[in-house]
């Protein structure tokens, strides 16, 4: 997937060098082109070195690293009448993937208001940045499936698909751009404005049957939207509820669907995934790893996720393996089930809160839903992007999340003794034809089922420190070696 950068020089000087430096920090393994653009000019080269020979003489510049990916990729940046734009990601319509053309996003005539209208009315997984003569305009989809970060210092205000691009130009404190927002950035100010966000309101009164039917319809449609332009797609597959219902809906399309399962050797869940694939009648690629593979890939994963969080690292390693396997087989797009646990009450902590009342549980679930992008989606998107595999997440559709927030808690968790959780999703899966062996399988986190969490603990124990301390030390070494903070 395309990765973007955008920068404005606050002293009014040329921002070309800063833009190229930011592009050089992006992590994806391969690219067809590195490009920068001002409101008047665009330059594109095969290498960063060649791009450094250009000077656009503009205080506002955007840029992108374009992938070797889908043939439907339109060359970027796109030049408008008096501005330039990069859009990373996908826009979905009832007819499938929507191809962005300059005329459909003619922001230079309306500026911020056109950007707000676009975010309000578009459905998809995307971020965008537009360079005007004296300002940048940027936005992010309402679910936050595509990563975008921002920050500022005395010299620059900037945005990028990865934090390290901001660190590279001396912006030490970076922040995740809030989903469903638009920003206008100039030499003096960085102004964020909410446009399309989830709201915490009273749950809607509905029966389980009504909730099941609506959820099944929304999720099926979300899957179809995300594969409608594809001849083939792979699915990161555990054999559990979330990945299996996505596989079921994808299987019922014309797309060639294949499953990818990764794990350390001798894990019980691998045989379960094999049986689930047989039930779904879908081909499965199983790749098993050794403990030394965790050691070998840990540095790469920390570099990609840009933080030393133990949970994110434990989940990130299997995602790294799945994306790597997808790329080796030749897949350009991978689906995954991230987001289902937040949306439908899959975590044990929700049951732990149940004794405090359903409102407390609903508040906890809502807060987790609105933070999905920060806790899960950004991590996984950056990892997959490194392998030039585009990650598409049916559960991360705004319309699915909006409906999930309206579902009463008792349709997700029925009591403080509920060990299954995600009741409405399980019933929707059964309604769609998923057998009980899969639909009623208990929730198990991927870092545990793959054996990665156990291996990280072993590595930390050998160093005589906690996992968090072990990862933080390694993280500091990695970014210290790269001359980044």
N, C-alpha and C positions, 0 to 999 in steps of 0.2 A: 504494500500500500504506500502511496505517496506520503512523505513526511514533509512538514513545512517549518519555516522560520519566518519571523517578521521583526523588524527592528527600526526604531527611530532614534536618530542622534539628537540628543537634547541640546547640544551646542549649535545645532544647525549645520554641522559639517557633513561631508559625505560618509555614508554608512556602509559602503561597499565592502571594505575590509572586515568589518564586524559581521556582516551577513555571510561572507564566505567562511570566516572562522567558525561561525555557528553551524553551517552546513557540514564542515569537516568533522564535527563532533558527533554527528548522527550515526547510529549503530548498524543499520541494515547491511546485510552481507553483500548485496549486489545492487547496481543501479544502472539504468540506461543513460541517465543524464543528471547533471547537477546544474540548476538554473537559478538565476536571480533576476529580479525585475524592479524597475522604478515605475512611476506613473507613465513614463514616456518610452522606456527602452527595456528590452529583455535580452539576456545573454544566456546561452546554454552550451555546456561543454561536457565531454565524456569524463573528465577528471577534475578534481578540485584544483590541482596545479594549474591546469589551463584556465580555469575560471578566475584565478587570482590575477591574471594579466589584464582584466577588464576594470574599468572605473565608470560607474553609472552617474556619478556626480549628483547624488540625491540623498537627502536626509532621511527619507522613508524608503525602505527596501523590503521586499518579500523574497522568499526563495523556496526551493523544494528539491528533494531528492526523489527522483522518479524510479519506480521499480521495474524489474523484468517480470511482469505479471500478466494480468488479463489483457487480451487484445483490445478490449473496449476502453482501455485507459486513454483519455484524451491528453495530448501534450500540455504541460503546464510549465510556468504560469500562463494564464489566459489574459490577453491584453484587451482592455475595454477602451472606451473613447478617451478617457483621461485618467485611467487608473489601471492597476494590474491586480489579478486575483489568483490565489491558490486555494483549491478545495480538495481536501484529503478525505476519502471515505466514499460512501454511497448514499444516494437518495433513492427511496423505494416508492413506487406507485402501484396502482392496481394492475398495470401492465408490466411490472417488473422494474428492473434497474433503470433509473432515469439518467440520461446522458446530459451532463451540464454543458451548456453552450453560453458564450458571453451574453447573448441577448436575454437569457433567462435569469441573469443575476447582474443586471445593469446598475450596479450600486452607485456609480459616480453621479447619477442624476439625483439620487435621494439620500445617499449616505447612510447614516444610522437607521433611519426609518425603513429603508429597503432591507437592511440586514435583519431588523426586528421582524418584518413581515415574512422573510424567508424562514427564520427559525420558528416562527409561530405556525407556519403552514406546511412546512416540509417534514416528511417522515423518513428517518434514516439514521445512519451512523456516520457522522462527519464533523469536521472542523474546517474553518475557513479563515483566511486573512486577506485583506485588501489594502493596497498601498495607494493613497491619494497624495496630492502634492505636499500636504503638511500634516496629515494624520494617517493612522492605521485604523481599520475597522476589522474586528474579529468576532467570531461566534462559534458556538459549540452546540451539538444536538442535545435534546432534552434529557436523554438517558446517560450521555457521557461515555459511549462505547469507544470513541476514538480519543486518545490522550492529547491534552494540550496544557501547557504550563506557561506562566507569565512571571515577570519580575522586573525590577527597575533599580538603577543606581544613579549616581550623579551624571553619568555620561550617556546611558542608554535606557530606553524602555523597550522590552522585547517579549516575544512569544515564540514557543517552539514545541514540537512534538515530543521532545525529550528534555529533561532537566539539564543534562550535561551540556547542551548547546547554550543554555543561559549561563551556566557556571564558566564556560569557556571564555566569555567576554566579561567576567568579573562580577556577574550578578549572583551573589552568594545565596541569597534567600529567594527561593522560587516557590510558587504556589500553583496548585491545580486550578485551572480555569473552570469555574462552576458551570455545570451543564445547563442548557436552556438560557444562557446569558449572551449578551452582546457587549462588546467593549469598544470604546473610542479612545484612542491613544494619541497624544500629541507631545510636544516638547515639555509641557508643564504638568499634564494630568494623565491619569490612567483611570477612566470611568467605566465601571461595570454596571450593567442594568439587567435585572431579571426579565425574561420574556415568556418562557414556557417552562414552568416548574411544577412539581407535585405539591399539593396542598394537604395539610392535615385537617381533616374534617370528619364529621360523624359518619360511621359506616352505613352503607345502604342496607335496607332490609331486603333479604333475599333468601330463598330456600336453597338447600344444597343442590337440588336438581337444576335450578336456574343458574346457579353459580357454575356448576359443572359444564352445562351446555355453552354458556358464554365463554368460559375459559378455554374449552376445547376449540371453539370457533376462532378465538383470537390467536391462540398459539399455533393452530394449523395455518392460519393466514400468514402469521409472522414467518414461519418456516418457508412457506411457498414464496413469499416476497424475496427472501434472502437467497433463494437458489433458482429463481425463475430465468435468469440469463445464463445458467450453467448447463453444460453437458454432463459434468461429473463433479462430485463433492465428497469430501471425507468428513467423518465425525469423530471427535475425540471421545472415546467410548470406554466407560467403566463397567457397563452392564447393569447400572443402577437406574433408578426411575428417570432422572433428568435427561441423561443422554439417550435413553431408550425411547422416550416419547418423541424426542426430536427425530431420532432415526426412523421411528414408525411413520411420522408425518412425511418425512423426506422420501421414504421408500415408496409412498403412494403417489409420487410424481413421476415424470418422464426422465428425471435425472438419474445418472448412474451413481449410486450411493455405496460407499465402502466405509468400513469402520477401522479405527486405529486404536489399539490398546497397548499401553506401555506400563512397565512395572519392573521392579527389581525381581530377581529370580526367587522361586519358591514362595510366592505369595498366593494365598487361597483365592483371592479375587480374580486371578487370571483365568482359572478354570470356569469360574462363574461367568465371566465376560464371554468366554468361548460358547458356553451353553446359551446365553442370552442371544448371541449373534445367530446361532442355529435356529432359535425360536423365531427371530425376526427374519430369517432367511436372507441374511445379508453377509457378504464376504468380510472377513476380519483379518487385519494385519496385526500380528502380535510380536512385539519386540521386547525382549527381556534384557535387563541391564545388571551389572555387578556393582558392588559397593565402590570400587575404584572409579566407576563412571560418575558417581555422585561427586567424588573428589575432583575429577577432571573437569566437570561441567559447572561446578559451583561458582568459580570465578566469573564465568561468562554470564551466568544467571544474575549474580549480584550486579554486574556491570549493566545489564539490561533493565533490571527492575529499579535500579538507582536508589536502593535503600537496603538496610540490613535487618529487616523485620523477619523473625523466625518463621512465622506462619506463611507470609508471602513467599519466602524462599522455599519452604517445604512444598508449597503448591506449584511454585514457578518451575521447579526442576522437572516434574512430570509434563508440564505444559511445553517446556523446552524440548523434551524428548519426542512428544507427540508432533510438534511442528516440524522438528528435524526429520522425523519419519515421513510425514506428509510431503515435505519437499523432496526427499530422496525418491519417493514413489512417483512424484510428478504432479501432485495436487497443488492448485493455486489458492483454493479456498477451503477452510475448515470450519465446521460448525461445532459449537460446544454448549453445555448446559449451564454455564455460569449465571448466577442471579436467582435461580429457583429457590434456594434455601432462604434467602432474604425475603423474597416476595411471598412465600407461602409457609413461613414458620418452620423451616427445617432444622434449625440449630437447637441444641439442648438448652441453651441459655433462655430460650423463650418459655420452655416448660418450667424452668427454675423460677421464673418471674410470675408464674400463673397464680401462686398463692397470694400474690399482692394485688390480684384483680386483673380482669381482662383489659382494662384501660392501660395498665402498666405494660402489658404484653404488646398491645397495639402500638403504644408509643415507641417501645424498643424496636419493633419490626419496622415501623415507619422510618425511624432514624437510620436503621441499617439500609433500608431501600434507597434513601436519598444519598447514602454514602457508598453504594455499590461501585460506582465509578472509581473511587479512590481506593477501596479495599480490594477490588478484584479486577475490574475491566481494564484499567490502564496497564497493570502488570502484564496481563495475558496478551493484550494487543501489541505491546512493545516486544515481547518475546517472539510472537509469531511474525511480526514485521521483520525482525532480524533474519528470519529464514525465508523471507519473501513469500510468506503464506498469509493470506488475508483471513482474519478471524471474524466470523459473523455469529452473532449471539441472539437467537430468537427470543429468549426470555428478557433480553435487555431492550425490547421495543417499548417505547413510552406508553403506548396504548395498553400493553399488557401490565406494565407497572401501575398505571393509573387505575386499572380495574382491580389489581391486587390490593391496593391501598383501601379500596372501598369494601372489600370482603370482610364480614364480621370475623372476629378472632375465633369464635367457636366452630367456624367452618374450616379453619386451618389446624387448630389444636383443640381437642375436646375436653382435656382435663390436665391437672398437674402430674398425672401418672401416664400421660400419653407418650409412649416410647417410639411411635411411628412418625407422628407429625405430618405436615403437608397433606392433610386429609383431602382437601378439594382437588389438589393436583393428582393424588393417587386415584380418586374416583373418576376424574377426567380421563386419565390414562386407561382405566378399565373400560370406560364408556367408549373409548376410541379403539378398543380391541387388544390392549396390552394385557397379557396373562398375569395372574396374581403372583407368580414366581418373581416377576420383575416389578410389578406395580406396588407390591407390598414389601419389597426388600428394604430393610432398615437403612437409615442414612449412615454412611461411613465416609469420613473426609479422605480425599485423595492422598494427602501426605502420609496417612496411616496405612491405607490399603496397599499402597505401592512400596511401603517399607522405607521411604525416604526420610521420614521423621526420625525413625529409629537409627538410621545411619548417621544423620547429622548429630544426634546425641552422642553416638560413639566417637565421632570425630572431635567433638568438643571435650568429651571426657578425657581423651588422650592428651589434650592440651591443659587439662586441669581447670577448665572454666565452664561457664554456662554456655548454652547454644547462642544466646543473644550476644554475649561478650565475644565468643569465637567468631561470629559473623561480622560483628562490628570491627574487630581488628582486621579481618580479611578485607572488608569493605574499605577501610581507611588506607590499607596498603595498595589496593587496586587503584583508587582514585588519586592517591599520592603519586604513584608511578606514572599516572597520566597527566600529572601537573594540574589536576582539577581538585577543587574543594568539595 
